[in-house]
């Protein structure tokens, strides 16, 4: 008897566990849709709703039932003696709110998942989708996986950004749906969408056209030749070979205007 009872308990427990797993799976599939809806305009979100002799408050509550939005308002601005009848509609939320506004002189402003109701709106329906800023970290590397110091990371359309440290690492605050523009002298500029990621590592590819036009100025700063505000003299490798100097520095004598080379009488290296 006890054995049969234990078997039944084991079978029931198995069904309970399977049921919990199925519910978890269904919830996980439904969750992303909820998160993405707040980024879609109410001009695009369609609902199916029956409005037949309802008060304003009842109508707003029905919209809440068939959508992911909530209404925020002071009760004193709602005239519940006013009855609304639009019949059965398959319409966008924005279009329905405009119809309600015509009948009640109410204004609606959507901010993310909340729709605020007021009486002094110049426009009947407005919206503002605010995306949260996140901290994005990462590393910019070259074709050999070496870090690129001083690489530029700019948020597209905002113009703000940062540069990488000596190891090629960076950190900045950016909207979760932003696009980063990454550039470095001698490498191809690329655009990377953030897509709510907090870590982005990027390998840049050399741009052969840019590499031919790079000039190393004082302090080792690299600039494009066309970006310099002054003329840049060039000394080719052939000219250095022709000088037949053991010390390469001595080979620059008379080759570049304004450069003074103090010759030494020693052997290789001065």
VENSUL-V231691 format. One record per backbone hydrogen bond with DSSP energy under -1.0 kcal/mol. NH is the residue of the N-H (numbers start at 1). CO is the residue of the C=O. If there is no record, write none. Layout:
# VENSUL-V231691
NH;CO
NH;CO
This chain:
# VENSUL-V231691
5;1
6;2
7;3
8;4
9;5
10;6
11;7
12;8
13;9
14;10
15;11
16;12
17;13
18;14
19;15
20;16
21;17
22;18
23;19
24;20
25;21
26;22
27;23
28;24
29;25
30;26
31;27
34;30
35;31
36;32
37;33
39;36
40;37
44;41
45;41
47;91
49;89
51;87
54;84
59;55
60;56
61;57
62;58
63;59
64;60
65;61
66;62
70;113
72;115
77;74
78;75
80;78
82;79
84;54
86;51
87;51
89;49
91;47
93;45
94;42
96;92
97;93
98;94
99;95
100;96
101;97
102;98
103;99
104;100
105;101
107;118
108;124
109;116
110;126
111;114
112;128
114;111
115;70
116;109
117;72
118;107
126;108
128;110
134;174
136;172
137;198
138;170
140;168
141;202
142;146
145;142
148;140
150;164
151;148
152;183
153;162
154;181
155;160
156;179
158;155
159;155
162;153
164;151
165;169
168;165
170;138
172;136
174;134
176;132
178;175
180;192
181;154
182;190
183;152
187;184
188;205
190;182
192;180
194;178
196;176
197;194
200;137
202;139
204;141
207;186
211;207
212;208
213;210
215;223
217;221
220;217
221;218
223;215
225;213
227;224
228;225
240;236
241;237
242;238
243;239
244;241
252;249
253;250
255;252
259;256
270;267
